[in-house]
Amino acid sequence: MDELDAPLSTRLPPRDAALLATELEVETVRDLLWHLPRRYVERGQLSSLRELQPGESVTVVAEVASVSAPRMMRARKGALLSATVGDGRDVVALTFFAAHPGQLNRHVAELVVGRRVLVSGKVEVFNGALQLARPDYQPLDDGSDAAELADRPTPLYPATGKAPSWKIAKAVSTVLDTTSEIADVLPADVVRREGLLSPLDALRAVHEPRTKADVGAGQRRMRYEEAFVLQTALAQRRASVAGERAVARPPRGDGLLAAFDARLPFELTDGQRAVGEEIAADLAREHPMQRLLQGDVGSGKTLVALRAMLAVVDAGGQAALLAPTEVLAAQHLRSITAVLGDLALGGLLGGADLATRVVLLTGSMGAAARREALLAAAGGEAGIVVGTHALLQEHVQFAELGLVVVDEQHRFGVEQRDALRGKASSVPHLLVMTATPIPRTVAMTVFGDLETSVLRDMPPGRAAVTTVAVPMDKPAWVDRVWRRVAEEAALGRQTYVVCARIEAGDAAEAGEDGGEAPPPEPGPGGKEKRRPAAAVSDVVAQVRAHPATAGLRTEVLHGRLVPAEKDDVMRRFAAGEVDVLVATTVVEVGVDVPNASVMVVVDADRFGISQLHQLRGRIGRGGLPGTCLLMTEVGPGGPAGQRIQALVDTTDGFELARTDLEQRREGDVLGAAQSGRRSSLKLLGVLADADVIAAARRDATHLVADDPHLAGHTALAAAVADRVTGETERFLERA
């Protein structure tokens, strides 16, 4: 067994090892050494107490401002000692309890006014003032070595009340002192060329730095290692795919695609044409295409994908389009059959000579319809099969699957992509799409096994959308929202109203069909629970009761409706027979109703940036100017307020994606919350460390080209197996 995988109880006293395991889920030597400091402070530098937020556990450097004499409490048994620590501007209270005053004398001796201390505790509000509950502290030495210590960075670790930062530091020091060597996962030539520290020296530099330069050198080594391990895994995936054979699907000049293009009532954008040429070149090769198509909401990705599917059908193959929800799958079926017309009626009365069949396959279809779709796919009559996760089931077969298109890629994992590809007799081509724009470094990190195409220009006909934040605590503003909805209806236009929950008793979910809301933020003072997010059932009652909207045709749409009901509601909304659609985020993607001009999001602060941008993209699609009203109870400060303001300030999806990623932990970006703590990124920032990622990608690609199975790099192979999982390669949304 690698000594890094040894239980902590072999290096630390059993009580200390048990505490770290219970409080921090740190159980092995590796876990502890890679439990990295969250930040560093200089012992002569005080923390800003004004930045403390109720509810968070913190460790701060502060100066003792006052200490009371120990006294017995009147209201209950025991003794009390009160103290305050400050940063020269603000103070925070500390309170200590004991059975009798004598047990508090140690605190009196150590908490000398003017002395600097490291204090750890949970921030609470008591009698209107901040205090640290159940505080623990460590005096900062002020003896003869004070000058040296003042400039020495002090690491502050992610900690708990029972396992404060300095106890973690002591445990780390003990383990480092008993560790003599760590196998290097990086090739020696890379370490030399990049001027990197050894693994053990890097860990000492980040855990026990003497200078800021030590911290920088240690973190630089660890960032590069993180990038290199991940890029090695992705290089192996690329190499594996490059070695596979696919059926070439070269374009035909007189086939289904040509007939479709001839009927298009508009010109393709320059971006659609360029990406189409990239895809056509990929399909014509005997190696499987592995391409990510990303673009902003409404940029025409589905049209590009449809043209690719038609090209594959022309070449004798079939295409499968995988969508994350039944609503989106049904929408794809409607839009594809509508735009193809008689070209989608292959084998049916009225079908064109070149026509193919387009069928839908979902988990909730009736037995007869499901059997017909399965037979059409297995027999080859259906050139295009649109479906949900039902396409992944074992009994679903294709006659000649040549192309897999995955819509809203962040809703699916690598394993699900591969499960559908595995249904082909030969390796099919793969096109994955996302309307959540991804910065280049994220695409290079998370989708490093795919080539990337980007649609940046918008087709003609997209109208401007104005976004306004509506404070829910101002009744006049809320009243104006519903009156604006009524005004649009009077003009013959339609409105979406989106809520985070279906029924009042449900947990806030912001999308029962795969979306996810940010974690709730504490109310004022850190203790008050926020009211539950508004539910569809509540909001539809409000709309039907409000004087301005009472007479409007209002319907609901959510994931608990049976498929026939969902399809009927969407059909009537698309036909203009419904004025207001109150829904959950089932309308987040793919829903295209050109007459919809208003999007109202209730409790918008419960949603992420990506979801809000997607929802906003449902309007302004038919040339009508759109209005997006984000109803929120959160002010401009804090993460939720910043999300809302970002939507108000810009409609650029790429800029919003960057803002979104800057707000979230890097580990969340790579799905670490699902894959476990070992595979999360500790230091590497996919936005900030673009150069590191690019260099690691280059080096990893060269190494894998020479040694595809890492036979000569056993430590690297072990690191890839340990740290990189399918979840790590999954992108997000978690927005």
C-alpha positions, -999 to +999 in steps of 0.1 A: +000+000+000+012+035-009+022+052+024+000+082+014-030+058+015-022+048+051-048+057+078-041+088+097-041+067+129-007+053+119+008+089+121-014+107+146-028+099+181-060+080+176-081+108+192-067+133+167-072+110+138-108+103+148-115+140+152-103+148+116-122+119+102-154+129+119-152+167+114-135+169+080-138+135+064-100+134+063-090+098+069-057+091+052-023+107+049-031+118+014-064+133+025-047+154+051-017+166+030-041+176+002-064+194+027-049+227+016-050+261+033-079+282+022-059+314+025-029+329+043-025+358+068+006+375+080+008+376+118+012+413+118-018+418+096-053+420+111-083+405+094-112+427+083-140+419+107-165+440+086-165+412+060-178+385+085-211+371+075-236+355+100-237+317+098-202+311+085-173+295+104-142+317+103-107+320+115-094+355+119-064+374+131-075+401+156-063+421+186-077+417+220-097+449+228-112+441+261-116+414+287-141+413+316-134+397+350-148+362+354-182+362+372-210+339+382-241+341+361-274+350+378-298+334+354-282+299+355-254+280+371-219+286+360-194+314+353-190+337+324-161+356+308-167+382+280-141+396+257-139+415+224-113+414+196-110+440+169-092+450+137-089+487+147-122+496+133-148+469+142-150+444+171-166+410+176-175+395+209-162+363+224-180+345+253-166+317+274-185+296+300-173+273+328-186+257+360-168+283+382-147+314+377-114+297+385-117+276+353-117+308+332-083+321+346-064+306+316-084+328+293-076+359+314-039+351+313-038+346+276-063+372+263-042+402+272-054+435+258-033+444+228-022+409+221-029+394+187-047+361+184-060+336+159-096+332+167-119+305+153-157+302+157-191+305+140-204+340+134-237+347+150-258+378+159-266+384+196-284+416+207-277+432+174-239+426+175-217+400+160-202+373+182-182+342+176-200+313+192-180+286+211-147+303+201-113+287+201-082+308+199-044+306+197-022+335+209+003+346+183+038+345+199+054+379+206+087+368+219+122+373+205+114+358+172+084+381+167+101+399+138+105+367+118+071+355+126+054+388+116+064+382+080+057+345+079+024+336+062+001+317+085-021+291+067-058+291+075-075+258+067-111+249+060-120+240+096-148+234+120-154+245+156-140+212+170-112+211+145-099+247+142-072+257+118-043+255+141-051+219+152-052+210+115-018+228+110-003+208+139-015+175+125-002+184+090+032+193+105+034+160+123+026+140+091+050+160+070+078+154+095+073+116+091+070+117+053+103+111+035+094+109-001+064+111-025+064+095-059+063+122-086+034+118-111+051+143-134+078+133-159+112+144-149+118+164-181+085+183-175+096+191-139+129+204-152+116+224-181+088+241-160+111+246-130+087+229-106+093+218-070+092+181-060+059+169-046+071+168-010+088+202-013+056+217-028+035+204+001+060+218+027+059+251+008+021+254+010+016+240+045+047+255+062+058+285+042+085+309+054+077+335+027+050+344+002+073+332-025+072+297-009+034+297-011+036+307-048+061+281-058+042+253-040+009+263-055+024+266-089+036+230-087+003+217-075-017+236-101+004+222-128+000+187-114-037+190-112-039+202-148-015+176-161-033+146-145-067+158-159-052+165-193-035+132-194-069+115-189-084+136-217-055+129-240-060+092-234-097+096-244-087+114-276-061+088-284-085+060-279-111+076-302-085+084-328-077+047-330-113+038-336-128+034-371-161+050-382-181+048-414-173+078-435-205+098-443-194+121-472-220+146-484-243+141-514-250+169-538-285+156-547-298+142-515-321+150-486-298+178-472-297+195-506-335+194-509-338+208-474-314+236-480-332+245-512-364+250-492-349+272-465-367+306-465-337+323-451-299+324-455-277+306-431-255+328-410-218+329-417-213+310-384-238+283-393-222+278-427-186+276-413-196+252-386-216+231-411-184+228-432-164+217-402-189+190-394-192+179-430-154+174-431-155+154-399-183+132-412-164+124-444-135+109-425-132+073-413-125+084-378-154+092-355-163+129-352-160+141-316-173+177-317-188+201-292-211+228-307-217+257-284-235+289-289-257+314-272-294+310-268-311+313-302-279+311-323-292+283-345-275+252-331-304+229-337-305+238-374-268+230-377-274+197-360-304+189-382-283+195-414-257+171-400-283+145-393-297+148-429-262+144-443-258+111-424-292+099-436-281+108-472-251+085-466-272+055-455-271+060-418-294+070-390-291+098-364-302+098-328-310+131-310-308+128-272-327+155-252-328+158-214-365+162-210-397+150-226-409+185-232-377+193-251-377+160-270-413+167-281-404+202-291-376+189-312-399+164-329-424+192-337-399+217-350-380+191-371-411+177-387-425+211-393-394+224-410-389+192-431-425+190-442-430+161-466-393+153-463-401+138-429-429+115-442-407+087-456-429+057-464-461+076-456-488+090-479-477+124-491-440+119-484-414+132-509-393+108-529-362+115-508-381+116-475-371+099-443-390+091-411-386+111-378-399+093-347-400+101-310-390+077-282-396+086-245-402+066-214-438+075-209-451+067-244-480+043-247-472+007-256-484+009-292-466+042-301-434+029-283-435-004-302-439+015-336-410+038-328-387+009-317-395-010-349-389+020-371-355+026-354-345-011-356-357-016-391-340+016-405-372+033-416-366+061-392-336+081-403-339+104-373-349+092-338-355+119-312-357+108-275-348+111-239-329+088-216-352+061-230-329+059-260-302+044-236-323+014-226-309-020-237-338-031-259-335+001-281-317-009-314-308+008-346-302-006-380-273+018-389-266+044-363-242+068-378-245+100-357-254+107-321-264+143-313-266+152-275-286+183-267-279+203-236-247+183-229-243+195-193-274+174-184-256+142-194-225+124-183-197+108-204-210+074-196-245+082-210-229+096-242-209+064-246-240+042-238-258+056-268-227+054-290-225+017-280-257+009-298-240+013-332-225-016-352-195+006-359-185+037-339-209+065-347-199+102-351-207+124-321-220+160-319-228+174-285-245+208-281-248+233-253-266+266-251-246+274-220-215+291-235-183+278-221-151+298-219-122+283-239-103+271-209-133+253-194-140+236-228-103+226-230-105+212-194-140+196-192-146+187-229-109+181-236-117+150-256-138+170-281-131+195-308-150+227-303-171+248-327-187+281-316-217+299-331-213+336-321-236+354-346-274+354-343-298+347-371-319+376-384-352+381-366-340+380-330-354+411-312-338+429-283-349+418-248-349+443-219-343+428-184-356+445-153-352+434-116-385+437-097-383+440-059-409+417-045-412+438-013-426+467-032-463+459-040-466+487-066-438+471-086-454+436-084-487+451-094-471+467-124-457+433-135-492+418-138-505+449-155-477+446-181-486+410-187-522+422-194-510+449-217-491+424-238-521+401-239-542+430-252-517+433-281-522+396-288-489+385-273-481+358-247-462+355-214-442+328-196-443+329-157-417+306-142-416+294-106-391+272-087-416+248-073-448+230-083-467+228-051-464+248-019-452+218+001-424+209-023-387+216-017-374+244-039-360+227-069-358+252-098-364+226-123-377+191-117-365+182-152-328+184-145-321+221-136-308+230-102-309+262-082-281+277-062-281+269-025-304+292-005-288+321+012-295+330+048-320+357+057-311+389+075-290+383+107-280+348+095-307+331+115-340+338+098-351+312+073-362+326+040-398+321+030-403+291+006-400+299-030-433+306-048-450+276-063-468+272-096-500+264-077-498+297-057-487+319-086-514+307-110-540+315-084-525+350-081-526+356-118-562+344-121-572+366-092-554+398-101-578+424-116-555+430-146-550+393-155-582+376-142-597+374-176-567+360-194-564+324-206-539+310-180-526+274-179-499+255-160-470+233-172-447+212-151-430+178-149-458+161-130-483+164-157-488+133-178-471+136-212-504+140-231-513+170-208-479+186-213-481+182-250-516+196-252-507+227-231-476+234-252-495+229-284-522+253-274-497+279-261-478+276-294-511+281-313-519+313-294-548+297-274-531+304-241-522+340-229-502+331-198-482+299-191-473+294-155-445+268-155-414+254-139-382+253-158-395+226-182-396+256-206-359+264-200-346+250-232-359+242-267-393+258-264-399+281-293-431+302-294-424+333-315-454+352-302-442+351-266-429+385-256-427+385-217-408+363-193-416+367-156-394+347-132-407+346-097-380+344-070-354+348-097-327+348-069-334+311-064-321+304-100-286+304-114-273+327-141-273+300-168-310+291-161-321+327-161-303+333-194-319+302-209-353+313-197-349+348-211-340+332-244-375+319-247-387+354-257-378+377-285-377+348-310-403+361-334-391+397-341-412+411-311-392+431-286-391+411-253-392+420-216-378+398-189-390+406-154-369+391-126-389+392-094-366+390-064-366+396-027-328+400-026-310+433-028-280+442-050-254+428-025-244+392-021-241+364-047-278+363-056-280+400-061-249+399-083-265+372-104-296+393-110-275+424-118-254+404-143-286+395-162-298+431-161-265+444-174-259+421-204-275+396-228-242+382-239-242+345-229-204+342-230-200+371-206-226+357-183-209+323-184-177+339-172-195+357-144-212+325-134-179+306-132-162+334-113-190+330-086-187+293-082-160+270-068-138+255-095-146+220-081-183+226-088-174+235-124-159+201-129-187+182-111-166+175-080-196+177-057-208+145-074-175+127-078-160+130-044-134+152-027-103+135-042-112+143-078-120+179-072-096+206-081-078+221-051-059+250-066-064+250-104-087+277-117-101+270-151-104+307-158-074+321-141-049+294-151-055+293-188-017+292-195-011+264-171-039+243-187-026+249-222+009+239-212-003+208-194-025+198-224+005+201-247+028+181-224+002+154-217-006+150-254+030+144-262+034+119-233+003+099-243+014+098-279+046+081-268+031+060-240-007+056-245-012+033-216+013+051-192+032+018-189+064+038-181+046+063-158+031+042-131+027+070-105+009+091-132-014+062-141-023+057-105-031+094-101-053+094-132-072+064-118-075+080-084-084+116-093-102+115-126-137+100-129-165+102-154-181+128-132-150+150-133-154+152-171-190+164-168-198+200-172-221+218-154-249+236-145-250+235-123-258+271-126 
